[in-house]
Amino acid sequence: IFDPFFTTKEVGKGTGLGLSISYDIINKFNGEMKVFSEINKGTKFTIKLPL
């Protein structure tokens, strides 16, 4: 899901760049992004950045 242009939306409804760009920025600052997902419950993203 962090690959550029990955999307689950129909054609013309998004670029698929949002998570890829976010992931790259977080990595540049030596942080981490994790994703937790449960079917029929939802998805949670956790972002950690060093101080």
NORGI-V175322 format. One record per helix or strand of 2 or more residues. SS is the DSSP state (hx for helix, st for strand). FROM is the first residue (numbers start at 1). TO is the last residue. If there is no record, write none. Layout:
SS_FROM_TO ; SS_FROM_TO
This chain:
hx_18_28 ; st_32_38 ; st_42_48
